[in-house]
Amino acid sequence: MAYSFPVVPLPPSLADRFLSIVVRPLRRALASIKVPPPPPPPRQLKPPEVVKVVVVKPEPFYTKWWFYALLGVAAAGALSGGIVAGVQPGSPPPGLPVPLGKPGR
C-alpha cells in the first residue's frame, strides 16, 4: 500500500533557513569525507588447465590364456574322475537298483 503526502511549497524565508541549517552543512560534511580509491580490477583469470584422462578398459578374463588352461585342467579332471569311477570293479552299472540285503553277504 503506497502512501502519498501532499506537497506544500515552503515560503522562501523558510526554504533558505532549511538550506542553511540542514543541507549546506550536510554537503560540507560529505565533501570533507575522503573516499578511498576503488580497488584495482581483478587480475586476468586463466581458464583451468585441461587434464586428459585416458580410461583403459580392462581385457575380459576369458581372453586370457590361463582361463583356457584352467578350463582344460577342470575338464580333464572331470573326465578322468568319471572314467575311474565307471571302471571300478563290483559297482553296479548306473541306473540299476542296488540290492538290499544283510551286510556281509
Stockholm file with secondary structure:
# STOCKHOLM 1.0

chainA/1-105         MAYSFPVVPLPPSLADRFLSIVVRPLRRALASIKVPPPPPPPRQLKPPEVVKVVVVKPEPFYTKWWFYALLGVAAAGALSGGIVAGVQPGSPPPGLPVPLGKPGR
#=GR chainA/1-105 SS CCCCCCCCCCCHHHHHHHIIIIIHHHHHHHHHSCCCCCCCCCCCCCCCCCCCCCCCCCCCGGGSHHHHHHHHHHHHHHHHHHHHHHTCTTCCCTTSCCCCCCTTC
#=GC SS_cons         CCCCCCCCCCCHHHHHHHIIIIIHHHHHHHHHSCCCCCCCCCCCCCCCCCCCCCCCCCCCGGGSHHHHHHHHHHHHHHHHHHHHHHTCTTCCCTTSCCCCCCTTC
//
